[in-house]
């Protein structure tokens, strides 16, 4: 008794993958902390690694690869520059990572502009749907983090300069000595991060992409109960139903319920349509079947229409092992 092979709602497969992902993330976080501690302990004892000379073939291969990426990037930019509506951008595809980020940011700008101008198609759900999809992109997260790090570093430098001006000459000498000892590491943006930083400045007569991103993030932070908004106002947009994010991932509350099922603990779930309850109930059915050969799961529903609807769904999942009373 199990859902069809390859089904996105295969509860055992989805939960197994999520547990593995969480374990890996936890191990990586622990490893990163360990590496930071080692680096701090080593301090000035770090040895510079000698550059290994590359062969001519490797250099040619790298050059050709870089040329291809550049050509693909230029082609993506030309394609995106001709698209003037959200619908056109939704239907478009890009080959490069930078092109995909550009497309998402441009769509976010259009959605924010529609919302600000009171357009019929503009909605908070649309803006947040695109924002969530954008911030799910690993490449965007890393590049944006670089930019924010550089911004923070510059801000700290400005504050240090202001403080030094207020100090006396004697204090200045002391602070200079301290600075020489500390020597802050200058943050240099990667080529891709510089490209994203320039993209933020781009836009149209309705504003810059940076302003639209700020607006969207402010909108998201203004929601007192974001999960409630997501479930009630965006129940038809949750991944993989979202137009912008087809990647399915379990939410924290779903993981908590699945852990309760594994531990054979009691749990009460109250969530609206399309929030992901079916995955939980199918996992319950499978867990019972795995533990007990003649195990039974009882569904109590308020109307006959829902009885037939649920029976039809589970008939497909469990190959006819469904009885209606």
PEFEN-V61150 format. One record per pair of residues at least 4 apart in sequence whose ideal C-beta (glycine too) atoms are under 7 Angstrom apart, sorted by the first residue. I is the first residue (numbers start at 1). J is the second residue. Records with the same first field share a line. If there is no record, write none. Layout:
I->J + J
//
This chain:
1->285 + 286 + 289 + 318 + 321
2->286
3->7 + 9 + 10 + 11 + 282 + 317
8->240 + 248
9->278 + 279 + 282
10->14
11->15 + 279 + 282 + 283 + 286
12->16 + 283 + 286
13->17
14->18 + 250 + 279
15->19 + 258 + 283
16->20
17->21
18->22 + 250 + 255
19->23
20->24
21->25
22->26
23->27
24->28
25->29
26->30
27->31
28->32
29->33
30->34
31->35
32->36
33->37
34->38
35->39
36->40
37->41
38->42
42->46
54->58 + 59
56->60
57->61
58->62
59->63
60->64
61->65
62->66
63->67
64->68
65->69
66->70
67->71
68->72
69->73 + 96
70->74
71->75
72->76 + 95 + 96
73->77 + 96 + 98 + 99
74->78
75->79
76->80 + 94 + 95 + 96 + 99 + 102
77->81 + 99 + 102
79->92
80->102 + 103 + 106
83->88 + 89 + 92
84->88
86->90 + 107 + 110 + 111
87->91
88->92
89->103 + 106 + 107 + 110
90->107 + 243
92->103
94->99 + 100 + 103
95->99
96->100
97->101 + 139
98->102 + 192 + 195
99->103
100->104
101->105 + 137 + 139 + 140 + 196
102->106 + 199
103->107
104->108 + 130 + 133 + 134 + 137
105->109 + 134 + 199 + 209 + 213
106->110
107->111 + 130
108->112 + 130 + 131 + 134 + 212 + 213 + 216
109->113 + 203 + 209 + 212
110->114
111->115 + 122 + 126 + 127 + 130
112->116 + 127 + 212 + 215 + 216
113->117 + 206
114->119 + 121 + 122
115->122 + 123 + 124 + 127
117->122
118->122
122->126
124->128 + 219
125->129 + 233 + 234 + 237
126->130
127->131 + 216 + 219
128->132 + 219 + 220 + 234
129->133 + 234 + 237 + 242 + 244
130->134 + 244
131->135 + 216 + 220
132->136 + 245
133->242 + 244 + 245
134->140
135->140 + 141
136->245 + 247
137->141
138->142
139->143
140->144
141->145
142->146
143->147 + 192 + 193 + 196
144->148 + 196
145->149
146->150 + 189 + 190 + 193
147->151 + 189 + 193 + 196 + 197
148->152
149->153 + 187
150->154 + 187 + 189
151->155
152->156
153->157 + 187
154->158
155->159
156->160
157->161
158->162
159->163
160->164
161->165
163->167
164->172 + 175
167->171 + 172 + 175
168->172
169->173
170->174
171->175
172->176
173->177
174->178
175->179
176->180
177->181
178->182
189->193 + 194 + 197
191->195
192->196
193->197
194->198
195->199
196->200
199->209
200->208 + 209 + 210
201->208 + 210
202->208 + 209
203->207 + 208 + 209
207->211 + 212
209->213
210->214
211->215
212->216
213->217
214->218
215->219
216->220
217->221
218->222
220->226
223->229
225->229
226->230
227->231
228->232
229->233
230->234
231->235 + 271 + 272 + 275
232->272
234->238
235->272 + 273 + 274 + 275
236->241 + 274
237->241 + 242
238->242 + 274 + 275
239->245 + 246 + 247 + 248 + 249
240->246 + 247 + 248
241->274
242->246
250->254 + 255
251->276
252->256
253->257
254->258 + 276 + 279 + 280
255->259
256->260
257->261 + 267 + 269 + 280
258->262 + 280 + 283
259->263
260->265 + 267
261->283 + 284 + 287
269->277 + 280
271->275 + 277
276->280
277->281
278->282 + 313
279->283
280->284
281->285
282->286 + 317
283->287
284->288 + 297
285->289 + 297 + 318
286->290
287->291
288->292 + 295 + 297
289->295
291->295
299->310
301->306 + 307 + 310
302->306
304->308
305->309
306->310
307->311 + 324
308->312
309->313
310->314
311->315 + 322 + 324
312->316
313->317
314->318 + 322
315->320 + 322
318->322
//
